Amino acid sequence: MKKTGLIMLLAALLVSACGKQEEKTKAETKPVAPEHSIVVTATEVKTQAVPIVLESVGEIQSIDAPTIGAEIPGRITQIKVDVGDAVKQGDLLGRLDRSGIKLELDVARAEQGRVEALITNQKLVVKRLNDLKKNSFVSASDIDAAEAELRSLRKQLEVTRARVELAKYQLSKTDIRAPLAGKIDHRFVSAGDYVKDGAALFTIADTKSLRLVTVFPEPAMGQLHKGTPLKVVTAVAPALTFDAAITEIRPRVETANKGVVAYADLANPNVTRAGSSAAVWATLAVHKDSIVVPQQSLVRRPAGEVVYVIDADNRVHERKVTSGARLDRGIEITKGLKAGERVAVDGAGFLSDGTRVEVK
């Protein structure tokens, strides 16, 4: 009886051991889940020329924008133009009252005629006296006095002629004419106004010759020079980009804003206007054969700026890099990356070193 019980206990232990061994075998042969991959886009690193650009703002000005002033005092009798009117060189802009000057001219001419008549008469006197001198009918002192009177009259004639020319000059200045072709930018007077000598009447803007005036930060002083290429976009014509170059740099730094003032001439295709603001990009230098990656490829981590280089097995390696110039759609990499390497683009921000990726 005891023997039978012992046999049954051994059989139970054997069955239990076999069950545990079977469970262990099943656990060891259970399949492992595949490694998770992150979907990214990628690009091969290439080289290109990278311009180093400095941005600024400026203003478009007329190279020639004279203010026409009154050259003589008087009352405005006519205004021929208004703001915005196009004028040619020599066009009549307005007129001052000329009645008083005409009277002065008439008086000066009359005086000139009177003196000329006196000279003619005095010449006859001198001739007659010289004829009488041959027969000793007059003394030498009489002839000297007559010739002195003739010289005095001739001096008076010079004065009267000068008065005539002065009156003619003043009469010509009653006509206010354009010194150059352009458009009327300002009109400071109206008909009926009395103006003094030198008073501002009009401003004319030369629309064919414009220039850009822009201010760059003081540290750029050593990088700017005559000929530095510029790209210019004005507020008046935002769809157009003008190519220009610096023609002059003011030799001193502006005290108020610590800026460097530069000038550039612009060709005006009748779309730009003096006084308009402009966005300016100055190309300070060009880095040839620079490494450039898309902006999405550069990721900022606690260790610094990194990119994720994808190897042949589609596994990424975190690479610390040094960035340079920012472009419209890319970033220059000055250190840490070589041309021909493949880097992650979209999805790079979700990666870590060693991650397997699926490239789309």
C-alpha positions in Angstrom: 0.0 0.0 0.0 2.8 2.3 0.9 4.7 1.4 -2.3 1.7 2.3 -4.4 1.4 5.7 -2.9 5.0 6.4 -3.5 4.7 5.5 -7.1 1.7 7.9 -7.6 3.6 10.8 -5.9 6.6 10.3 -8.2 4.3 10.2 -11.3 2.7 13.5 -10.2 6.0 15.2 -9.7 7.1 14.0 -13.2 4.0 15.4 -14.8 4.5 18.8 -13.1 8.2 19.0 -14.1 7.3 18.2 -17.7 4.6 21.0 -17.7 7.1 23.6 -16.4 9.7 22.5 -19.0 7.1 22.9 -21.8 6.1 26.4 -20.6 9.8 27.4 -20.5 10.4 26.1 -24.0 7.3 28.0 -25.2 8.6 31.2 -23.5 12.1 30.9 -25.1 10.7 30.4 -28.6 8.2 33.4 -28.5 8.9 35.7 -31.5 10.5 39.2 -30.7 8.6 42.4 -31.9 10.2 44.3 -34.8 12.1 47.6 -33.9 10.0 50.7 -34.4 11.1 53.1 -37.2 10.4 56.8 -37.6 9.3 58.1 -41.0 11.4 61.0 -42.2 12.4 62.7 -45.5 16.0 63.0 -46.3 18.4 64.9 -48.6 21.9 64.5 -49.8 24.2 67.3 -48.6 25.5 69.5 -51.5 27.6 72.6 -51.8 26.6 76.0 -53.2 27.7 79.6 -53.1 26.3 81.4 -50.1 26.0 85.2 -50.1 26.6 87.0 -46.8 23.8 89.5 -46.7 23.2 92.5 -44.5 19.6 93.8 -44.3 18.7 97.5 -43.9 16.0 100.1 -44.8 16.4 103.3 -46.8 14.7 106.1 -48.7 14.5 106.9 -52.4 15.5 110.5 -53.1 15.9 112.6 -56.3 19.6 113.3 -57.1 18.4 116.7 -58.3 15.5 118.3 -56.5 16.1 122.1 -56.6 13.9 124.6 -54.8 13.1 127.4 -57.1 13.1 130.8 -55.2 12.2 134.3 -56.2 15.2 136.2 -57.5 13.5 139.5 -57.1 10.8 140.7 -54.7 7.3 141.1 -56.1 3.7 140.0 -56.1 2.7 136.7 -57.8 0.4 137.4 -60.7 0.2 133.9 -62.3 0.7 130.3 -61.3 1.1 128.0 -64.3 1.7 124.6 -62.6 0.6 122.6 -59.7 2.0 119.6 -57.7 2.5 116.6 -59.8 2.7 118.4 -63.1 5.5 117.3 -65.5 7.6 120.2 -66.7 10.5 120.6 -69.2 13.6 122.7 -68.7 12.7 126.3 -69.4 8.9 125.9 -68.9 7.1 128.9 -67.4 6.0 128.0 -63.8 4.7 131.4 -62.7 5.1 135.1 -63.1 5.7 138.1 -60.8 4.1 141.6 -61.3 6.3 143.4 -63.9 4.5 146.7 -64.2 6.9 148.6 -61.9 10.0 147.1 -63.5 8.7 148.1 -67.0 8.4 151.7 -65.8 11.9 151.5 -64.4 13.1 150.2 -67.8 11.3 152.9 -69.7 12.8 155.6 -67.4 16.3 154.1 -67.8 16.0 153.9 -71.6 14.7 157.5 -71.7 17.7 158.7 -69.6 20.0 156.7 -71.9 18.5 158.5 -74.9 18.9 161.9 -73.2 22.6 161.3 -72.4 23.3 160.0 -75.9 21.8 163.2 -77.3 23.9 165.4 -75.0 27.0 163.4 -76.1 26.2 164.0 -79.7 25.8 167.7 -79.1 29.0 167.9 -77.0 31.0 166.2 -79.7 29.9 169.1 -82.0 31.0 171.6 -79.4 34.4 170.1 -79.1 34.8 169.9 -82.9 33.8 173.6 -83.3 36.2 174.7 -80.6 39.0 172.8 -82.2 38.2 174.5 -85.5 38.3 177.9 -83.8 41.5 177.1 -82.1 43.3 177.1 -85.5 42.5 180.8 -85.8 43.3 181.4 -82.1 39.7 182.4 -81.4 39.4 180.1 -78.3 41.8 179.3 -75.6 43.2 175.8 -74.8 41.3 175.9 -71.4 38.0 176.3 -73.2 38.7 173.2 -75.3 39.9 171.2 -72.2 36.6 172.1 -70.4 34.5 171.0 -73.4 36.4 167.7 -73.7 36.0 167.1 -69.9 32.3 167.6 -70.3 32.2 165.1 -73.1 34.1 162.5 -71.0 31.6 163.1 -68.1 28.6 162.6 -70.4 30.2 159.3 -71.7 30.5 158.1 -68.0 26.8 159.0 -67.5 26.0 157.0 -70.6 27.7 153.9 -69.1 25.6 154.3 -65.9 22.3 154.7 -67.9 23.1 151.7 -70.0 23.8 149.7 -66.9 20.4 150.8 -65.5 18.8 149.6 -68.7 20.5 146.2 -68.5 19.5 145.9 -64.8 15.9 146.7 -65.5 15.9 144.2 -68.4 17.5 141.5 -66.1 14.8 142.2 -63.4 12.1 142.0 -66.0 13.4 138.6 -67.1 13.3 137.4 -63.5 9.6 138.1 -63.3 9.2 134.9 -65.4 9.8 131.9 -63.1 11.1 129.0 -65.2 12.0 125.4 -64.6 15.8 124.9 -64.4 15.5 121.2 -65.3 12.9 118.6 -66.4 10.9 116.8 -63.8 7.7 117.0 -61.8 6.5 119.7 -59.4 7.0 118.3 -55.9 5.9 121.3 -53.9 4.2 124.6 -54.5 4.7 127.1 -51.8 2.8 130.2 -53.2 -0.4 131.2 -54.8 -1.4 134.0 -57.1 -1.6 137.3 -55.2 1.1 136.4 -52.7 3.8 139.0 -52.2 7.2 137.3 -52.0 10.6 138.6 -50.9 13.9 138.0 -52.6 14.9 134.4 -52.1 11.5 133.1 -51.0 10.8 129.5 -51.9 8.2 129.1 -54.7 8.4 125.5 -56.1 10.4 122.3 -55.7 11.0 120.2 -58.8 11.9 116.5 -58.5 14.0 114.9 -61.2 12.2 111.7 -61.8 14.9 110.2 -64.1 17.7 110.2 -61.7 17.0 108.7 -58.3 19.3 107.5 -55.5 18.9 105.3 -52.5 20.0 106.6 -49.1 20.3 103.8 -46.5 21.9 103.4 -43.0 23.8 100.3 -42.0 24.9 99.3 -38.5 28.2 100.7 -37.4 30.0 97.3 -37.3 29.5 97.0 -41.0 31.7 100.0 -41.7 34.7 97.8 -42.5 32.7 95.5 -44.8 31.0 98.1 -47.0 32.8 99.8 -49.9 32.1 101.5 -53.2 30.7 98.8 -55.5 29.1 96.7 -52.8 26.1 95.1 -54.6 22.6 95.8 -53.4 19.1 94.4 -53.9 16.4 97.1 -53.4 12.6 96.7 -53.1 10.5 99.8 -52.7 7.2 100.2 -51.0 5.8 101.8 -54.2 6.7 98.8 -56.3 7.0 95.8 -54.0 6.9 93.3 -56.9 10.1 94.7 -58.5 13.7 94.2 -57.3 16.3 96.7 -58.3 19.9 95.9 -58.7 22.2 98.6 -57.5 25.7 99.2 -56.0 27.0 101.6 -53.4 28.4 104.7 -55.1 29.3 106.6 -52.0 29.8 106.1 -48.2 29.6 109.0 -45.8 33.1 109.2 -44.2 31.8 109.6 -40.6 29.4 107.6 -38.5 26.1 109.3 -37.7 26.1 110.5 -34.1 22.4 110.1 -33.5 22.0 106.5 -34.5 25.6 105.3 -34.8 24.9 104.2 -38.4 26.9 104.2 -41.6 25.1 106.2 -44.4 25.6 104.8 -47.9 24.3 106.1 -51.3 23.4 104.2 -54.5 22.2 105.5 -57.8 19.0 103.9 -59.2 17.7 103.6 -62.7 14.0 104.6 -62.6 11.7 102.7 -64.9 8.8 105.1 -64.0 7.6 102.9 -61.2 9.8 104.2 -58.3 9.0 107.5 -56.6 11.2 109.9 -54.6 10.3 109.8 -50.9 9.3 106.1 -50.9 10.8 103.7 -48.4 12.9 100.7 -49.5 14.1 97.4 -48.1 17.8 96.9 -48.9 20.0 93.8 -48.9 23.8 94.4 -49.2 25.9 91.4 -50.3 29.1 91.7 -48.2 30.8 88.6 -49.4 30.1 85.2 -51.1 31.3 81.9 -49.5 32.0 79.5 -52.4 31.3 75.8 -52.1 29.6 76.0 -48.7 27.7 73.1 -47.2 24.0 74.0 -47.0 21.2 71.9 -45.4 17.4 72.6 -45.3 16.3 74.6 -42.2 14.3 71.6 -40.9 17.5 69.5 -40.7 19.2 71.7 -38.1 17.9 70.8 -34.6 18.8 72.5 -31.4 19.6 70.1 -28.5 21.1 70.7 -25.0 24.5 69.9 -26.5 24.1 72.5 -29.2 23.1 72.5 -32.9 22.9 69.0 -34.5 21.9 67.2 -37.6 21.0 63.6 -38.0 23.1 61.7 -40.6 21.5 58.6 -42.1 23.8 55.6 -42.7 23.3 52.8 -45.2 21.2 50.8 -42.8 18.8 53.7 -42.3 20.0 54.4 -38.8 20.7 58.0 -37.8 23.8 59.4 -36.0 23.5 62.6 -34.2 26.2 65.0 -35.5 27.1 68.3 -33.7 27.6 71.1 -36.3 28.4 74.8 -36.5 25.9 76.9 -38.5 26.6 80.0 -40.5 24.5 82.2 -42.7 20.7 81.8 -42.9 19.3 81.6 -46.4 15.7 81.7 -47.6 15.3 77.9 -47.4 18.5 76.7 -46.0 21.3 77.1 -43.5 25.0 77.2 -44.1 27.0 74.6 -42.1 30.6 75.7 -41.5 31.8 72.7 -39.5 30.8 69.1 -38.8 29.3 68.0 -42.1 30.6 66.8 -45.5 29.1 67.0 -49.0 27.5 63.7 -50.1 26.3 62.7 -46.7 22.6 62.1 -46.2 20.7 64.0 -43.5 17.1 63.8 -42.2 14.8 66.7 -43.1 11.2 66.5 -42.1 10.9 64.6 -38.8 14.5 65.4 -37.7 13.2 67.0 -34.5 11.8 63.7 -33.3 15.0 61.7 -33.7 17.7 60.7 -31.3 21.1 59.1 -31.8 20.8 55.5 -33.1 17.1 55.7 -34.2 16.2 53.6 -37.2 14.2 55.6 -39.8 12.1 54.9 -42.8 13.0 57.4 -45.5 10.1 58.6 -47.7 
